[in-house]
Amino acid sequence: MPKTVLFDLDGTLLPMDQDVFTKEYFSRLAKKAAPLGYEPNALIDAVWRGTAAMVKNDGSRTNMEAFWDTFAAIFGEESRKDIPVFDSFYRTEFNKVKAFCGFAPAAGETVRRLKENGCEVVLASNPLFPLCGQQNRMRWAGLNIADFSYITSYENSRYCKPNPKYYEEILQKIGRSPADCLMVGNDAREDTPALTLGIEVFLLTDNLLHPESCNVDTLPHGGFGELNAFLKERKFFA
């Protein structure tokens, strides 16, 4: 059976300063929503509260439902009629945030090399965004939908990182066993819970987050050069 590699996106395939990215993202989202009557600070607070609801999701509803239930509890049920406007933001204005992200040619090269060697590649980006937002960010990294067999988004996911059930849900969706998979990410707190299921983890250290969450030295780690050497050693490609 072909091996499967799960890739995180932000800070892994797509280099970024998380604080700068979030600031620009929220600024543009608030500008988009202002004509609908949303006060910027109130909107941003509601988005954070919706995000917290997704992170705490217990699997009883999708992350999309968790977010919009929280949002509607703040602004009223009539706010749900604005979902198409927010979706439009992620398809259009959101792309301007690309200017505040980096670009790693080795990311696309590694993904394509895996595919050429018959491996399955999954985009295991924390499902806090709608699918159109996930797809646009992968394009910023020089990748496209065809590069991945499965993409987690807030529409198709019922858990978030760092909940191990997030990884369990992916395995169920793609029909793989933990022993056949590798998780590649840059967040020691959010990506290492995959280990509890028996999924091996490689930490990409170019944009390493929360190293205090684990002993990084006990795990395979390094830049894309080290990752490719590791993938070759583990027979993911020749």
C-alpha positions in Angstrom: 0.0 0.0 0.0 1.3 3.5 -0.9 2.6 5.6 2.0 0.8 8.8 3.0 2.3 12.1 4.1 0.1 14.7 5.9 1.4 18.2 5.5 0.5 21.2 7.7 0.2 24.4 5.7 0.9 27.7 7.6 4.6 27.8 8.5 5.3 24.4 6.9 4.5 24.5 3.2 3.8 28.2 3.4 6.4 30.3 5.3 4.9 33.1 7.4 5.0 35.2 10.5 1.8 34.1 12.2 1.3 37.5 13.9 1.8 39.5 10.8 -0.5 37.2 8.8 -3.3 37.3 11.4 -3.1 41.1 11.6 -3.4 41.6 7.9 -6.0 39.0 7.5 -8.3 40.5 10.2 -7.8 44.0 8.9 -9.0 43.0 5.4 -11.8 40.9 6.8 -13.1 43.8 8.9 -13.0 46.1 5.9 -15.0 43.6 3.9 -17.6 43.2 6.7 -17.9 46.9 7.6 -20.6 47.7 4.9 -22.8 45.0 6.4 -22.8 46.9 9.7 -20.1 44.9 11.6 -18.0 47.1 13.9 -14.4 46.0 13.4 -13.4 45.2 17.0 -16.7 43.4 17.6 -16.2 41.4 14.4 -12.7 40.3 15.3 -13.7 39.4 18.8 -16.6 37.2 17.4 -14.2 35.5 14.9 -11.8 34.7 17.8 -14.8 33.3 19.8 -15.9 31.3 16.8 -12.4 30.0 16.4 -12.3 28.9 20.0 -15.6 27.0 19.5 -14.0 25.1 16.6 -10.9 24.3 18.6 -13.1 22.9 21.4 -15.4 21.1 19.0 -16.3 17.6 20.4 -17.3 16.1 17.0 -21.1 16.6 17.5 -21.1 19.2 14.6 -18.9 20.4 11.9 -16.4 23.1 12.5 -18.4 25.3 10.2 -21.5 24.8 12.3 -19.5 25.4 15.5 -18.2 28.7 14.1 -21.5 30.0 12.8 -23.6 28.9 15.8 -21.2 31.0 17.9 -21.2 33.9 15.5 -25.0 33.9 15.3 -25.3 33.8 19.1 -23.4 37.1 19.1 -24.9 39.0 16.2 -28.3 37.2 15.8 -29.6 34.5 13.6 -29.9 37.0 10.7 -26.1 37.1 10.5 -26.2 33.7 8.8 -27.4 35.4 5.6 -24.0 37.0 5.4 -22.2 33.7 5.0 -21.9 34.1 1.2 -20.3 37.5 1.7 -17.6 36.0 4.0 -17.1 33.1 1.6 -16.6 35.7 -1.2 -13.9 37.4 1.0 -11.9 34.1 1.2 -12.1 33.7 -2.6 -11.1 37.3 -3.4 -9.7 39.9 -1.0 -8.1 37.2 1.2 -5.6 36.7 -1.6 -4.0 40.1 -0.9 -2.6 38.6 2.3 -0.3 36.5 0.2 2.1 39.5 0.1 2.8 39.0 3.8 3.8 35.4 3.4 7.0 33.8 2.2 7.6 31.2 -0.4 9.6 28.0 -0.2 10.3 26.4 -3.6 11.3 23.2 -1.8 7.8 22.7 -0.5 6.2 22.2 -3.9 9.2 20.2 -5.1 8.9 17.8 -2.1 5.2 17.3 -2.6 5.6 16.7 -6.3 8.4 14.2 -5.7 6.3 12.3 -3.3 3.4 12.1 -5.8 5.8 11.0 -8.6 6.8 8.1 -6.3 3.3 7.0 -5.8 2.7 8.5 -2.3 -0.6 9.9 -1.2 -0.4 13.5 0.1 -2.9 15.1 2.4 -3.2 18.8 3.4 -3.6 18.6 7.1 -4.0 22.3 7.8 -5.9 23.2 10.9 -9.6 23.3 9.6 -10.4 26.8 10.8 -11.0 28.2 7.3 -13.5 27.4 4.6 -12.3 25.2 1.7 -11.8 28.2 -0.6 -9.5 29.8 2.0 -7.5 26.6 2.3 -7.2 26.3 -1.4 -6.0 29.8 -1.9 -3.3 29.5 0.7 -2.0 26.3 -0.9 -1.8 28.2 -4.2 0.3 30.8 -2.4 2.7 28.0 -1.6 2.9 27.0 -5.3 0.5 24.0 -5.0 -3.0 23.2 -6.2 -5.9 21.0 -5.4 -4.7 18.1 -7.6 -1.6 17.8 -5.4 -3.7 16.5 -2.5 -6.0 13.5 -2.1 -7.7 15.1 0.9 -7.9 18.6 2.3 -9.2 19.4 5.8 -11.5 22.5 6.0 -14.1 23.8 8.4 -16.8 22.3 6.2 -15.6 18.6 6.4 -14.0 18.5 9.8 -15.4 18.0 13.3 -12.2 18.5 15.3 -9.2 20.8 15.3 -5.5 20.5 16.2 -4.2 19.8 18.8 -7.0 17.3 19.5 -5.8 13.8 18.4 -9.3 13.1 17.1 -8.5 15.5 14.3 -5.8 13.1 13.0 -8.1 10.1 13.8 -10.8 11.7 11.6 -8.3 12.1 8.7 -7.3 8.4 8.9 -10.9 7.4 8.8 -11.6 9.6 5.8 -8.7 8.4 3.8 -8.8 4.8 4.9 -5.2 4.6 6.2 -3.5 3.1 9.2 -1.2 5.2 11.4 1.8 3.0 10.5 1.5 4.0 6.8 1.5 7.8 7.6 3.8 10.6 8.4 2.8 14.0 9.7 5.0 17.0 8.7 4.4 20.2 10.5 6.1 23.1 12.2 4.1 23.4 15.5 5.3 21.2 18.3 2.1 21.7 20.2 -0.4 21.2 17.4 1.3 18.6 15.2 2.8 16.2 17.7 -0.5 14.8 19.0 -0.5 12.7 15.9 2.1 10.6 17.8 -0.6 9.4 20.2 -2.2 7.5 17.3 1.1 6.0 16.1 1.6 8.4 13.3 5.3 9.4 13.0 6.0 13.1 13.1 8.7 15.2 11.4 9.0 18.8 12.7 10.0 21.3 10.1 12.2 23.8 12.0 12.4 26.7 9.5 9.3 28.3 11.3 9.2 26.2 14.4 6.4 27.1 16.9 6.1 26.1 20.6 9.3 24.1 20.8 8.8 24.0 24.6 5.8 21.7 24.1 8.1 18.7 23.5 11.7 17.6 23.3 12.3 18.4 19.6 15.6 16.5 19.7 13.7 13.3 20.3 11.8 13.6 17.0 13.0 13.8 13.3 13.4 17.5 12.6 15.1 20.0 10.4 14.6 22.0 7.2 13.5 20.6 3.8 16.9 19.2 3.1 16.7 17.0 6.2 13.0 16.2 5.5 13.9 14.9 2.0 16.8 12.8 3.4 14.4 11.4 6.0 11.7 10.6 3.3 14.4 8.8 1.3 15.6 6.9 4.3 12.0 5.8 5.1 11.5 4.7 1.5 8.8 7.4 0.7 10.8 8.0 -2.5 14.0 6.8 -4.2 
